[in-house]
Amino acid sequence: ADAEGGGAGARVDAEVTDNEDGTYTAVVVLEEATKHDVHVSVNGLSDSESRYFLTPSLAPLSAAECVVRGVGADRDPSLCETSVVFVQPANPIRAMSGREAVTMVVHTPSGLALNNPARFSAETRRFEAPVYWVEAGAHSVSVSLDGEALPGCPFLVEVRDPEDEDLGASAAAGETSTSGSKNASTRLKSSTSTTTTTTTVTTKNGVVVKDVRRSRREEEWAEEAYVDEDGVERLRRVRVGGAAGSDDERGSDGGSDVDSTASAFAFGGGGLKPSAAASERAARSLSGMSAGVAAQALADMRPAAGGAVLARMDPQTAGGVIDAMAPATAAAAVCAMEAEEAIAALAQCPRETRVAVLEAMTPPQLGAYLSAMSAEGAADVLRELNLRWSNAGIEHMISRRAAAALARLPEDRLVEALVGVRSERAAPILEALCEEGGVEDGAALATRGVTALCKRSPDKCAAHVSAMVDIAMRGSEKGIPGSGRAVAHLFARLPRHAQGAILTRLSAERAAYLVSWLGPKRGAAAMAAAVAEGGGAAGGAFAAATLEALEARGGFEGDGEGDDSSAASALLAAMHAEDPEAASAALGALDPAVAADAVAGVPPRVAAELASGVKDPTVVAAMLEEMPADKRAAMLIKMDPEASAAAASASGLMDATKASSRRFSSSAPSRRAISASTSPRLALSAAAEDAVDVGDRRFRVLLSAETPANAEAARANAAAAPRGSASASQSNAETPRGKLREARSSSAKSAARRASIRRRRSRRLAALLRRADASTRERTTPSTREGLGRGG
């Protein structure tokens, strides 16, 4: 038996086997899918015409039986050229049916994966796949049949750029013979950069995007030289400009250093990206597939390539693809998109998917994403995120953007944000809230937030205010006007208990800077609250340290309140009006010299009340010793008697009365003449006046004025003064001698009134002396008292 093919008339002999049961088996191998006539011969006899025919069908081909042809055989393809890849059986007598599942994937040098459709050609009985080369460099091509790679796949196809080759030849021809390959590469790169750099503007046409902060930015592309794995120098296109954006809000005023610590992440980066044409082609191809298939294709790409393809899709399609991707993969691709494109794509995702993708970002990426949104959009996203990721995003946002978003959230979210972020980031946000012309009612919101935070965590609150003061101090050092106005405005609006709790947790230098911007009146209220918060000696010591630091700074700033040369005096006077006890506590903790200078600048009455309120008389005595004698005497007279006596006793001024007595007897001859030539009353008046004028000498003079002899002389003088009768005076009034007597009598009355005033002063000083003497005797030994008695 044999079979004859109908196409070329070839004959194929069959293998016949006798079954020994009266039957025969004929086996024939048909190698063509065509009609075959069957001729049967029995004992040499055969029919002239065949009574039977066979039409075989093609058996399925396996991947191992197919090959790829048509690319890379004669020459490497060129950029922007189309090559046709053929998939056909390795055996030429075989043919493909067209029902085979053939897929071809091309990976570009930038990492973009392109699925090229393969179409069956009925004429040639093979599959054809046109490939348009959009990038220069090595491309990986993989062809599979029913999911199994064909032999030799994947293979590399080198795509060349004729223009770059001509440019490279020109650069190489200009090299000197002594130039090395490294220098040649550098010049080639430089020449390429300056020659082939182009500028394009990427925009989103026909898409309405909400909650996007729009900004026009140009992207620059350039050619870069690199060396591949084979050691061959090649060129590729890279993005060289416009990645960082130009946010004019970073680095304004004193917050430049602080905002620079926030995330510098910029959307649109992620590495080398495919060209716009390649991205557009891939986006069109994936848009026609299901979301799951497109998501898998994007997952196989590098993040930069995946982001470029997502950006070329319409937002609704991109949102569906992102919904089908793993959150981490989607986050990496979204961050490689431009900010407005990422916001538009994520806005089309379900809420759960959007939250999962945002929480898969790093905090700097999340902060950059929120900063690119409008205030309302960022506030909505912060509501959706959990507290941990919300605070992480706020910490890496631009300060003004974060302040605007927080102003649209409930106050408890602001407090939670202040608790969760670092002080270095909370400070510029609070400052942005307090800026004039910034967030509406931002200062009131910041005040309520800081007050609530102070009740919850005073240390955290003080750390935030301390960071604000640090920013303001750096601004002042740079000469920026009004640097401390924001923190002073916020601090002045806080309640008294919050001011005291915060101020006592600041350093003296920071507290002095803050008080210098508050001015005397508001600064005094804050200092009084700090003394009350610190309590006792601790509060007074803090106030004293702040006063000394304020003097070291040179006084008040800001509104120019107070005298720069007497800042401590102005603040003490204002504190006395606000809280006398706190002011006295601060005065008592000051250095004696500083305290004396400060008291010298306040009114005498206020100074005396301040000194009288100091609880430790030794401190008052030390301060008095730093004052001039006349001011010291005036201070002792105006002070409370008990406080004055205690201070005099503590200072040991009783020991100084002996020297004072000697100075008085030798340096006041006019006084001695008065006491020797006039009545005892006039001598006492002169001594009292001298005691008021010369300070320390008054104690010795008053001692002599209180002796029994002086008292007896005074009584005798008083008894002898009203001589003569009324009738005699009246009768002699018209005579010249009578007029002279009348004039003398009027003069005597005036002198008596003055003497009366001096006596009252003398009695008061004498009482002061007795109290001081009694206090001294209680604390001295018998030998010391004996010495004092001999000296007196």
C-alpha positions in Angstrom: 0.0 0.0 0.0 1.1 3.5 -0.6 -0.2 7.0 -0.4 0.1 9.6 -3.0 0.0 13.3 -2.1 -2.2 15.5 -4.1 0.1 18.5 -4.1 3.3 17.4 -5.8 2.5 13.8 -6.6 5.0 12.3 -4.2 4.5 8.7 -3.1 4.9 7.4 0.4 5.2 3.6 0.9 3.3 2.1 3.8 4.6 -0.5 6.1 2.3 -3.5 5.9 2.1 -6.2 8.7 0.4 -9.6 8.4 -1.8 -10.1 11.4 -2.1 -13.9 10.6 -5.8 -13.8 11.1 -6.7 -12.9 7.6 -6.1 -9.2 8.1 -3.2 -6.8 7.4 -2.1 -3.5 9.0 -0.7 -0.7 6.9 1.1 2.1 8.6 1.9 5.3 6.6 3.5 8.6 7.9 2.1 11.6 6.2 4.3 14.6 6.3 2.1 17.2 4.6 -1.3 18.5 5.6 -2.9 17.8 2.2 -5.2 15.2 0.6 -3.6 11.8 0.0 -5.0 9.1 -2.3 -4.5 5.5 -1.0 -3.7 2.7 -3.5 -3.8 -0.9 -2.3 -2.2 -3.8 -4.2 -3.0 -7.5 -3.4 -0.7 -10.2 -4.9 0.4 -7.7 -7.5 -3.1 -6.7 -8.5 -4.2 -3.1 -7.9 -7.0 -0.8 -8.9 -6.3 1.8 -11.5 -8.0 4.4 -9.4 -7.8 4.8 -5.7 -10.9 4.0 -3.7 -9.7 5.7 -0.5 -8.1 9.0 0.5 -6.7 10.6 3.7 -6.6 14.3 4.7 -4.4 14.6 7.8 -4.6 17.6 10.2 -1.6 19.5 11.7 -0.5 18.3 15.1 0.2 21.0 17.8 3.6 22.5 17.8 5.6 22.8 21.0 8.0 25.6 21.9 11.0 23.4 21.3 9.9 22.9 17.6 9.7 26.7 16.9 12.4 29.3 16.2 12.5 33.2 16.0 13.7 34.8 12.8 13.9 38.3 11.2 15.8 40.5 13.7 19.6 41.0 14.2 20.5 38.7 11.4 22.1 41.1 8.9 22.6 44.3 11.0 21.5 45.9 14.2 18.3 47.9 13.9 18.3 51.7 14.2 16.5 54.0 16.5 12.9 54.8 15.4 13.0 51.9 13.0 10.5 49.1 12.7 11.6 45.5 12.6 9.5 42.4 12.0 10.1 39.3 14.2 8.9 36.0 12.8 7.9 32.9 14.8 7.9 29.8 12.7 8.5 26.0 13.0 12.1 24.9 13.0 11.2 22.1 10.5 10.3 23.7 7.1 7.8 20.9 6.3 5.8 21.9 9.4 3.3 24.7 9.4 1.5 26.6 12.2 -2.2 26.5 12.5 -2.7 30.0 13.8 -4.2 28.7 17.0 -0.9 28.7 18.9 -0.6 31.1 21.9 2.4 33.1 20.9 3.5 36.1 23.1 6.5 38.4 22.7 7.8 40.9 25.4 10.5 43.5 24.7 12.4 45.0 27.6 14.0 48.4 26.8 17.2 49.7 28.3 15.3 51.9 30.6 13.4 49.0 32.1 10.1 49.4 30.2 8.4 46.1 29.3 6.4 46.2 26.0 4.0 43.4 25.0 4.2 43.2 21.2 1.2 41.6 19.6 2.0 38.7 17.3 -0.4 38.2 14.3 -0.7 34.9 12.3 -0.1 35.1 8.5 -2.2 32.6 6.6 0.0 32.9 3.5 3.3 32.1 5.2 1.7 30.0 8.0 3.8 31.7 10.7 3.4 34.5 13.2 4.7 38.1 12.6 5.3 40.8 15.3 6.4 44.3 14.2 8.7 46.0 16.8 9.2 49.8 16.8 12.5 50.7 18.5 12.0 53.8 20.6 15.3 53.7 22.6 18.9 53.1 21.8 20.8 50.4 23.5 20.5 46.7 24.3 16.9 45.4 24.2 15.9 42.0 25.6 13.4 40.1 23.5 11.6 37.0 24.8 9.2 34.9 22.8 7.1 32.1 24.4 4.6 29.5 23.1 1.9 28.5 25.5 4.0 30.1 28.3 7.2 28.2 27.4 10.1 30.2 26.1 11.4 29.3 22.6 15.0 28.1 22.2 17.5 30.9 22.5 15.1 33.2 24.3 15.5 35.8 25.7 18.0 37.3 23.3 19.5 40.7 23.0 19.0 43.2 20.1 21.3 46.2 20.0 19.5 49.3 18.7 21.9 51.9 17.4 21.4 55.7 16.9 23.1 56.8 13.7 23.2 60.5 14.8 25.1 59.6 18.1 27.5 57.4 16.1 28.3 60.3 13.8 28.7 62.6 16.8 30.9 60.1 18.6 33.1 59.8 15.5 33.5 63.5 15.3 34.5 63.7 18.9 37.0 60.9 18.6 38.6 62.5 15.5 39.2 65.7 17.5 41.1 63.9 20.3 44.9 64.2 20.6 47.1 61.2 20.5 47.9 61.5 24.2 44.4 61.6 25.4 43.2 58.5 27.2 39.9 56.7 26.9 38.6 58.3 30.1 39.1 61.9 28.8 37.6 60.9 25.5 34.5 59.6 27.3 34.3 62.8 29.3 34.4 65.0 26.2 31.9 62.8 24.4 29.6 63.2 27.3 30.1 67.0 27.5 29.7 67.4 23.8 26.5 65.3 23.8 25.1 67.3 26.7 25.5 70.6 25.0 24.5 69.5 21.6 21.6 67.2 22.0 19.9 68.7 25.1 16.3 69.5 24.4 13.5 71.0 26.6 10.0 69.6 26.7 7.0 70.6 28.8 4.9 67.7 30.1 1.3 68.6 30.7 -2.0 66.8 31.3 -4.4 67.6 28.5 -8.1 67.2 28.9 -8.0 66.0 32.4 -9.7 67.8 35.3 -7.7 67.2 38.4 -9.0 68.2 41.9 -7.0 69.0 45.0 -3.8 69.5 43.1 -1.4 72.4 43.7 -0.5 73.2 40.1 2.9 74.6 39.1 4.4 74.8 35.6 7.8 73.1 35.3 10.0 72.3 32.4 11.8 69.0 32.0 15.2 68.8 30.3 16.6 65.7 28.6 20.1 65.1 27.6 22.3 62.3 26.2 24.6 60.6 28.7 27.6 58.4 27.9 27.9 55.1 29.8 29.8 51.8 29.4 27.7 48.6 29.1 28.6 45.1 30.4 30.7 44.3 27.4 32.9 47.4 27.9 31.4 49.2 25.0 30.6 52.9 25.4 27.1 53.9 24.6 24.7 56.8 24.9 21.3 57.0 26.6 18.7 59.8 27.2 18.3 60.9 30.8 16.3 63.6 32.6 18.7 66.3 33.9 16.4 69.2 35.1 13.2 70.0 36.8 13.1 67.1 39.2 13.3 69.0 42.4 10.7 71.7 41.7 11.0 75.3 42.7 8.9 75.7 45.8 9.4 79.3 46.8 8.0 78.6 50.2 11.0 76.7 51.3 13.6 78.9 52.9 11.6 82.0 53.8 12.7 84.2 56.7 14.0 82.4 59.7 12.5 79.1 58.8 14.9 78.2 56.1 17.1 76.1 58.2 14.1 74.3 59.7 12.2 73.6 56.5 15.4 72.3 54.9 15.3 69.5 57.4 11.9 68.4 56.1 11.9 65.9 53.3 13.6 67.0 50.1 11.8 64.2 48.2 10.5 65.2 44.8 8.0 63.4 42.7 8.9 62.5 39.1 12.2 60.9 40.0 13.0 57.3 40.5 15.8 56.8 38.0 16.1 56.5 34.2 12.7 56.7 32.4 11.6 55.6 29.0 10.9 58.3 26.4 7.4 59.8 26.1 6.7 57.9 22.9 7.5 54.5 24.5 5.5 55.4 27.6 2.5 56.4 25.5 2.7 53.3 23.4 2.8 51.0 26.5 0.0 53.0 28.1 -2.3 52.5 25.1 -1.4 48.8 25.0 -2.1 48.2 28.7 -5.3 50.3 28.7 -6.9 47.8 26.4 -6.2 44.9 28.8 -7.8 44.0 32.1 -6.7 45.8 35.2 -5.1 42.6 36.6 -3.0 42.0 33.5 -1.9 45.6 33.3 -1.0 45.5 37.0 1.1 42.4 36.5 2.9 44.0 33.5 3.6 47.1 35.5 4.9 45.1 38.4 7.5 43.5 36.1 8.8 47.0 35.3 11.1 49.2 37.2 9.3 51.8 39.4 10.4 54.7 37.1 9.1 52.9 34.0 5.9 51.9 35.7 5.2 55.4 36.9 5.9 56.8 33.4 3.3 54.4 31.9 0.7 55.1 34.6 1.2 58.8 34.0 0.3 58.3 30.3 -3.0 56.6 31.2 -6.1 58.6 31.9 -6.7 58.9 35.7 -9.6 56.6 35.9 -7.8 53.8 34.1 -4.7 54.4 36.2 -6.7 54.3 39.3 -8.2 50.9 38.4 -4.7 49.5 37.6 -3.4 50.8 40.9 -6.3 49.1 42.7 -5.1 45.8 41.3 -1.5 46.3 42.2 0.2 45.4 45.5 0.4 48.6 47.8 4.2 48.7 47.9 4.6 48.2 44.2 1.9 50.8 43.5 3.5 53.3 45.9 6.9 53.0 44.2 5.3 53.6 40.8 3.1 56.5 42.0 6.1 58.2 43.5 7.9 58.1 40.1 5.0 60.1 38.6 4.6 63.8 38.8 2.8 65.0 41.9 -0.3 66.2 40.1 -0.5 63.0 38.1 -0.1 60.9 41.2 -2.8 62.8 43.0 -5.2 62.5 40.1 -4.6 58.8 39.8 -5.0 58.0 43.5 -8.2 60.1 43.7 -9.8 57.5 41.4 -8.9 54.6 43.7 -11.2 53.3 46.4 -10.6 54.8 49.8 -9.1 51.5 51.2 -6.7 51.2 48.3 -5.7 54.9 48.5 -5.0 54.6 52.2 -3.0 51.4 51.7 -0.8 52.9 49.0 -0.2 56.1 51.0 0.8 54.1 54.1 3.2 52.1 51.9 5.1 55.2 51.1 8.0 56.4 53.2 7.3 59.4 55.4 9.3 61.8 53.2 7.3 60.6 50.2 4.0 61.0 52.0 5.0 64.5 53.2 5.9 65.6 49.6 2.5 64.1 48.4 0.6 66.1 51.0 2.5 69.3 50.4 1.6 69.1 46.7 -2.1 69.0 47.5 -4.4 71.9 48.3 -5.2 72.5 52.0 -8.6 70.9 51.7 -7.3 67.9 49.9 -4.5 67.4 52.4 -6.9 67.7 55.3 -9.1 65.0 53.8 -6.2 62.6 53.4 -5.0 63.3 57.0 -8.5 62.3 58.1 -8.3 59.0 56.2 -4.9 58.0 57.5 -4.4 56.6 61.0 -2.8 58.8 63.6 0.7 57.4 63.2 0.9 58.0 59.5 -0.9 61.3 59.7 1.8 62.6 62.1 4.6 61.1 59.9 3.2 63.0 56.9 2.8 66.3 58.8 6.4 66.1 60.1 7.7 66.0 56.5 5.3 68.6 55.0 6.2 72.1 54.1 5.4 74.2 57.2 2.9 76.5 55.7 1.2 73.7 53.9 1.0 71.7 57.1 -0.4 74.7 59.0 -3.1 75.3 56.4 -4.1 71.6 56.5 -4.2 71.4 60.3 -6.3 74.5 60.4 -9.1 72.6 58.7 -9.0 69.7 61.1 -10.5 69.5 64.6 -8.5 71.0 67.4 -7.9 67.6 69.0 -6.1 66.5 65.8 -3.8 69.6 66.1 -3.0 68.6 69.6 -2.3 65.0 68.6 0.0 66.3 65.8 1.9 68.5 68.3 2.3 65.5 70.5 3.5 63.2 67.7 5.9 65.4 65.7 9.4 66.5 66.7 9.9 70.0 68.2 12.1 71.0 65.2 9.1 70.5 62.9 6.3 71.6 65.3 8.0 75.0 65.8 7.8 76.2 62.2 4.2 74.9 61.9 3.2 76.9 64.9 5.1 79.9 63.6 3.2 79.6 60.2 -0.1 79.5 62.1 0.8 82.8 63.9 2.0 84.6 60.8 0.0 87.7 59.8 -1.9 87.3 56.6 -1.4 83.5 56.7 -3.9 81.0 58.0 -7.2 82.6 59.0 -7.6 82.5 62.8 -4.3 80.6 62.9 -3.0 82.4 66.0 -6.1 81.6 68.0 -5.9 78.0 66.9 -2.3 77.8 67.8 -3.0 79.3 71.2 -5.7 76.7 72.0 -3.6 73.9 70.8 -0.5 74.9 72.8 -2.7 75.5 75.9 -4.2 72.0 75.6 -0.8 70.5 75.0 0.6 72.3 78.1 -2.1 70.7 80.2 -1.3 67.3 78.7 2.5 67.4 78.5 4.2 70.6 79.8 7.6 69.3 78.9 6.6 68.7 75.2 5.0 72.1 75.0 8.0 73.8 76.4 10.2 72.0 73.9 8.1 73.3 71.1 8.3 76.9 72.3 12.0 76.5 72.9 12.4 75.4 69.3 10.4 78.4 68.2 12.7 80.7 70.2 15.7 79.0 68.7 14.4 79.8 65.2 13.7 83.4 66.1 17.2 83.8 67.7 18.8 82.5 64.5 16.8 84.9 62.5 17.8 87.8 64.8 21.5 86.8 64.4 21.1 87.0 60.6 19.5 90.4 60.9 16.0 89.4 59.9 13.6 92.0 61.3 10.7 90.9 63.4 12.1 87.4 64.0 10.7 87.0 67.5 7.3 88.5 66.9 5.5 85.3 66.1 6.6 83.4 69.2 6.1 86.4 71.4 2.6 86.9 69.9 1.7 83.2 70.6 3.2 83.3 74.1 1.4 86.5 75.1 -2.0 84.9 74.3 -1.4 81.9 76.5 -3.0 81.8 80.0 -0.9 82.7 83.0 -0.5 79.1 84.3 0.7 78.0 80.8 3.2 80.9 80.6 4.7 80.1 83.9 4.9 76.3 83.2 6.6 77.0 79.8 8.9 79.8 80.9 10.4 77.9 83.9 11.3 75.0 81.5 13.3 77.3 79.2 16.9 78.3 79.6 17.6 81.7 81.0 18.9 82.9 77.6 15.8 81.8 75.8 13.6 83.2 78.4 15.4 86.5 78.3 15.0 86.6 74.5 11.3 85.9 74.8 10.8 88.5 77.5 12.7 91.1 75.4 10.1 90.7 72.6 7.2 90.7 75.1 8.1 94.1 76.5 8.1 95.2 80.2 4.4 94.9 80.9 3.7 91.5 79.3 7.2 90.3 80.3 6.5 91.2 83.9 3.2 89.2 83.9 5.1 86.2 82.4 7.9 86.5 84.9 5.5 86.7 87.8 3.8 83.6 86.6 7.2 81.9 86.3 8.1 82.8 89.9 4.7 81.5 91.1 5.2 78.3 89.1 8.8 77.8 90.4 7.8 78.6 93.9 10.1 80.0 96.6 13.8 80.3 96.1 13.7 78.4 92.8 11.2 80.8 91.2 13.2 83.8 92.4 16.5 82.3 91.1 15.0 81.7 87.7 13.7 85.2 87.5 17.0 86.6 88.6 18.9 84.6 86.0 16.5 85.8 83.3 16.9 89.4 84.4 20.7 89.1 84.3 20.5 87.5 80.8 18.1 90.3 79.7 20.7 92.9 80.8 23.4 90.9 78.9 21.2 91.0 75.8 21.0 94.8 75.9 17.4 95.2 76.9 14.1 95.0 75.1 13.5 94.5 71.4 10.5 94.4 69.2 8.2 97.3 69.9 11.0 99.3 71.6 9.3 99.4 75.0 11.5 100.3 78.0 14.9 101.8 78.3 17.7 99.5 76.9 20.1 100.8 79.6 17.8 99.8 82.5 15.9 96.7 81.3 16.1 95.1 84.7 14.8 98.2 86.3 11.8 98.5 84.0 11.0 94.9 84.4 11.2 95.0 88.2 9.0 98.0 88.3 6.4 96.3 86.1 6.7 93.1 88.2 6.1 95.2 91.3 2.9 96.5 89.8 1.8 93.0 88.7 3.0 90.9 91.7 5.0 92.7 94.5 6.0 89.5 96.2 7.3 87.9 92.9 9.3 91.1 92.2 10.9 91.1 95.7 11.7 87.4 95.2 13.5 88.2 91.9 15.3 91.1 93.5 16.5 89.0 96.4 18.0 86.4 94.1 19.9 88.9 92.0 23.7 89.6 92.3 24.1 92.5 94.9 25.7 94.8 92.3 23.1 94.1 89.7 20.3 94.5 92.3 21.7 97.8 93.4 21.9 99.1 89.8 18.3 97.8 89.1 16.9 99.4 92.2 18.6 102.7 91.4 16.6 102.9 88.2 13.1 102.6 89.8 11.2 105.2 91.8 12.4 105.5 95.5 9.1 104.3 96.9 9.0 101.3 94.6 12.6 100.5 95.5 11.9 100.7 99.2 8.9 98.4 98.9 10.9 96.0 96.8 13.7 95.9 99.3 11.3 95.6 102.2 9.7 92.5 100.6 13.0 90.6 100.4 12.8 87.9 103.1 16.6 87.6 103.8 18.0 90.7 105.5 21.6 89.8 104.6 20.7 90.0 100.9 19.3 93.5 101.5 22.4 94.5 103.4 24.6 93.3 100.6 22.6 95.3 98.1 22.7 98.4 100.3 26.5 98.1 100.7 26.7 98.4 96.8 24.8 101.7 96.9 26.2 105.2 97.5 25.8 106.5 101.0 23.1 109.1 100.3 20.9 106.6 98.4 21.5 104.0 101.1 20.3 106.4 103.8 17.2 107.4 101.7 16.5 103.7 101.1 16.6 102.9 104.9 14.3 105.8 105.7 11.7 104.8 103.2 11.8 101.1 103.9 9.6 99.3 106.4 11.1 99.9 109.9 11.4 96.3 110.8 12.9 95.4 107.4 15.3 98.3 107.6 16.4 97.4 111.2 16.9 93.8 110.2 19.0 94.9 107.2 21.1 97.3 109.3 21.7 94.6 111.9 22.7 92.1 109.3 25.1 94.5 107.6 27.1 95.3 110.8 26.6 99.0 110.4 26.8 99.4 114.2 30.5 98.7 113.9 30.8 101.5 111.4 29.4 104.1 113.7 32.7 104.7 115.4 34.4 105.6 112.1 31.4 107.6 111.1 31.6 109.7 114.3 35.3 110.5 113.7 34.5 111.5 110.1 31.7 113.7 111.3 33.8 115.6 114.0 36.6 116.2 111.5 34.8 117.0 108.2 31.8 119.2 109.3 33.2 122.4 111.0 30.0 124.3 110.3 28.0 121.7 112.1 30.4 121.8 115.0 30.0 125.6 115.2 26.2 125.3 115.2 26.3 122.8 118.0 28.7 124.9 120.1 27.3 128.3 119.6 23.6 127.8 119.5 21.0 126.2 121.7 20.9 122.4 122.1 17.7 122.4 120.1 19.4 123.9 117.1 22.3 121.5 117.5 19.9 118.6 117.5 18.3 119.9 114.4 21.6 120.3 112.7 22.6 116.8 113.7 19.4 115.3 112.4 19.8 117.2 109.1 23.4 115.9 108.9 22.2 112.4 109.6 19.9 112.6 106.6 22.6 114.0 104.4 25.6 111.8 105.2 24.0 108.4 105.7 26.1 106.2 108.0 27.0 109.1 110.3 23.4 109.5 111.5 23.8 106.6 114.0 26.6 108.2 116.0 24.9 111.7 115.9 21.6 110.2 117.0 23.3 108.4 119.9 24.6 111.8 121.1 21.3 113.4 120.6 19.6 110.9 122.9 21.9 111.4 125.8 20.4 112.8 129.1 22.5 116.1 128.8 21.1 116.8 125.4 17.6 116.1 126.4 17.9 118.4 129.5 19.4 121.2 127.3 16.5 120.8 124.9 14.0 121.1 127.6 15.7 124.3 129.0 15.8 125.8 125.6 12.1 125.2 125.1 11.2 126.7 128.5 13.3 129.9 127.8 11.9 130.5 124.4 8.5 132.3 125.1 9.6 135.3 127.2 7.7 138.6 127.7 4.0 139.2 128.1 1.4 139.7 125.4 0.7 143.3 126.5 4.3 144.3 126.3 4.7 142.9 122.9 1.6 144.6 121.8 2.6 148.0 123.3 6.0 147.9 121.7 4.8 146.8 118.3 4.9 150.2 116.8 8.4 151.1 117.8 11.5 150.2 115.8 12.7 148.0 118.6 9.2 146.3 118.6 9.3 145.7 114.9 12.7 144.1 115.2 11.4 141.8 118.0 8.4 140.9 115.9 10.7 139.9 113.0 12.9 137.9 115.3 9.8 136.2 116.8 8.6 135.2 113.3 12.0 133.9 112.5 12.1 131.9 115.7 8.7 130.3 114.9 9.9 129.2 111.5 13.0 127.8 113.1 10.9 126.0 115.6 8.8 124.4 112.9 11.9 123.2 111.1 13.3 121.9 114.3 10.1 120.0 115.0 10.4 118.3 111.6 14.0 117.4 112.3 13.1 116.0 115.7 10.5 113.7 114.2 13.1 112.4 111.8 15.6 112.0 114.6 13.1 110.1 116.8 12.4 107.7 113.9 16.1 107.1 113.3 16.7 106.7 117.0 14.0 104.1 117.2 15.7 102.4 114.2 19.0 102.5 116.0 17.6 101.0 119.2 16.1 98.1 117.3 19.4 97.5 115.5 21.4 97.8 118.7 19.1 95.3 120.5 19.3 92.8 117.6 23.1 93.1 117.5 23.4 92.5 121.3 21.4 89.3 121.0 23.8 87.9 118.5 27.2 89.1 119.9 29.4 87.6 122.6 30.1 89.4 125.9 33.5 90.5 124.8 32.1 91.9 121.6 29.4 93.9 123.6 32.1 95.2 125.9 34.2 96.4 122.9 31.1 98.1 121.4 30.4 99.8 124.7 33.9 101.2 125.0 33.8 102.4 121.3 30.4 104.1 121.8 
